[in-house]
Amino acid sequence: MSPRSRATGLGCALAVSLSLVTASPAMAEESSGPQHYEGQLANEDTTWVADVPADWTGTVILYSHGYRPSFVPNDAANAPDDKTRQALLDRGYALVGSSYERSGWTLDTAAEDQLQTLAAFGATVGEQPSRVLAMGTSMGGLVTGQLAELPGAPIDGALSTCGLMHGGVDLLNYQLDGAHSIAELLLPEGADVQQVGFGGNLGAALGTAGTLSVAVQNAKNSPEGRARIALAAALFHLPRWAPNQAEPGPRDYEAQVDAQVAQLTGALSFYYIGRVDIENTVGGNPSWNAGVDYGALLQHADEREQVEALYRAAGLDLRADLDLLTDTASITPDEGALQENYAISELTGDLQVPTLSLHTTHDVLAPVQVQEEYAETVRQAGANGLLRQAVTHRLGHCAFTPAELVASVEALDQRVDTGHWGSVANPRQLDAAAERLDLGGSEILPNYRPAEWLGDRGGVFGGPRF
């Protein structure tokens, strides 16, 4: 199924009838006050929740939550955090969101679940929204991107925050590149480790994560090991800044490696949990590194100077290591799984509505370089006039202040209202608008261009696009 045919399938959700949804009486008794609604869709596995302020403007924010591992409870959510929820309600927005059909990599159902939730909300309150703004976090940012590309969807604008806008194929490919580097350069000679195709075996996947983590810890105390950690971290797009430390200077390469070691220790397990969920959803391994030119990858990496400096200091041959990675890259995808992952999670860039994307500079799970790739996708589709992007200088995945989120919603709302962007989403103006709110301040950067995304197969990076 292509992304376009997937869109056709999602369109069926627009015609959901009242008989397909149910709502509980979990709402305030006074109709003149704030209203809280809870319900479930016809499949009974998808629940939804909504809050409507007493002074509702008629605008609904359709919120798509982020990835939850398959073993995490599947609860409905309609805002990224409590403070942002209250701030949006105070400004007259109604908030609606679902649980999706299940936890895990739910890109096969999530957008449709959200559209059916929107229909259920309208049926329950007896009033259709005058405007709908889609908003999403992390994987939910990708769901929001799907909604923004769906012709005929009842969506007027979209705000993707920390979104996985590269889609599920690029997601696993870039993580495979980093893992491949650790396995080839840091494991003991002759050691081997499973990297893909776990068949739902979470224990085996976590075993791989543990093996790679131990290799990193064993290598961090030697100059050679630290240089190779930096190379793996560059392929992982890891932040060179870690929690509970000051941000290292641009040439403080040793402090940067310390940060990358700390980030890898926590991230590897999460990467492999996600891989198992994705492989379960699409029916096999959808990633590959066969044919990838790792020398070409490093040439475009934001961290290249750090890697080169540490290799020189350690007296290592960087070219030899890169050639080794290229020569030993032999993983190929399961064709059916690859096509399914493309179909359910790859964006076309063909935006139908104005879209604003927000990211942090140092995100360990959705690297800021994703925004470069997404902008390129939208530009190639000829829809770049509909897209605006902003980046906030902060460490963390989805680590936005309520001020940054509310200001972004209001900027998008104004764009929909006026029909043109003007300067409303200019990062400098967006930052100033957020600072005026008493909601935690803002660090949106006035001029920031993400570096090249390395997870895109083909082109200068080598490797076939299967």
HUCOR-V973523 format. One record per backbone hydrogen bond with DSSP energy under -1.0 kcal/mol. NH is the residue of the N-H (numbers start at 0). CO is the residue of the C=O. Records with the same first field share a line. If there is no record, write none. Layout:
NH = CO ; CO
//
This chain:
5 = 1
6 = 2
7 = 3
8 = 4
9 = 5
10 = 6
11 = 8
12 = 9
13 = 10
14 = 11
15 = 12
19 = 16
20 = 17
21 = 39
23 = 37
26 = 24
32 = 29
34 = 51
36 = 49
38 = 47
39 = 21
40 = 45
43 = 40
47 = 38
48 = 96
49 = 36
50 = 94
51 = 34
55 = 52
56 = 91
59 = 130
60 = 93
61 = 132
62 = 95
63 = 134
71 = 68
74 = 72
84 = 80
85 = 81
86 = 82
87 = 83
88 = 84
89 = 85
91 = 88
92 = 87
93 = 58
94 = 50
95 = 60
96 = 48
98 = 46
103 = 67
105 = 103
108 = 105
109 = 105
112 = 108
113 = 109
114 = 110
115 = 111
116 = 112
117 = 113
118 = 114
119 = 115
120 = 116
121 = 117
122 = 118
123 = 119
124 = 120
125 = 121
129 = 57
130 = 57
132 = 59
133 = 156
134 = 61
135 = 158
136 = 63
137 = 160
139 = 136
141 = 137
142 = 138
143 = 139
144 = 140
145 = 141
146 = 142
147 = 143
152 = 149
154 = 152
155 = 131
156 = 131
157 = 353
158 = 133
159 = 355
160 = 135
161 = 357
163 = 137
164 = 162
166 = 163
170 = 166
171 = 167
172 = 168
173 = 169
174 = 170
175 = 171
176 = 172
177 = 173
178 = 174
179 = 175
180 = 176
181 = 177
182 = 178
183 = 179
184 = 180
185 = 181
190 = 187
200 = 197
201 = 199
204 = 200
205 = 201
206 = 202
207 = 203
208 = 204
209 = 205
210 = 206
211 = 207
212 = 208
213 = 209
214 = 210
215 = 211
216 = 212
217 = 213
218 = 214
219 = 215
221 = 218
225 = 221
226 = 222
227 = 223
228 = 224
229 = 225
230 = 226
231 = 227
232 = 228
233 = 229
234 = 230
235 = 231
237 = 232
251 = 248
252 = 250
255 = 251
256 = 252
257 = 253
258 = 254
259 = 255
260 = 256
261 = 257
262 = 258
263 = 259
264 = 260
265 = 261
266 = 262
267 = 263
270 = 266
271 = 267
272 = 268
273 = 269
274 = 270
275 = 271
276 = 272
277 = 273
278 = 274
279 = 275
280 = 276
281 = 277
282 = 278
283 = 278
288 = 330
289 = 330
291 = 288
292 = 460
296 = 292
297 = 293
298 = 294
299 = 296
300 = 297
303 = 300
306 = 302
307 = 303
308 = 304
309 = 305
310 = 306
311 = 307
312 = 308
313 = 309
315 = 310
320 = 316
321 = 317
322 = 318
323 = 319
324 = 320
325 = 321
326 = 322
327 = 323
333 = 284
337 = 333
338 = 334
339 = 335
340 = 336
341 = 337
342 = 338
343 = 339
344 = 340
345 = 341
350 = 348
351 = 147
354 = 385
355 = 157
356 = 387
357 = 159
358 = 389
360 = 391
361 = 393
369 = 366
370 = 367
372 = 368
373 = 369
374 = 370
375 = 371
376 = 372
377 = 373
378 = 374
379 = 375
380 = 376
381 = 378
382 = 377
385 = 382
387 = 354
389 = 356
391 = 358
392 = 442
393 = 391
395 = 361
399 = 397
402 = 438
404 = 400
405 = 401
406 = 402
407 = 403
408 = 404
409 = 405
410 = 406
411 = 407
412 = 408
413 = 409
414 = 410
415 = 411
416 = 412
417 = 413
418 = 414
423 = 420
425 = 422
429 = 425
430 = 426
431 = 427
432 = 428
433 = 429
434 = 430
435 = 431
436 = 433
438 = 436
444 = 390
457 = 461
460 = 457
461 = 458
465 = 463
//
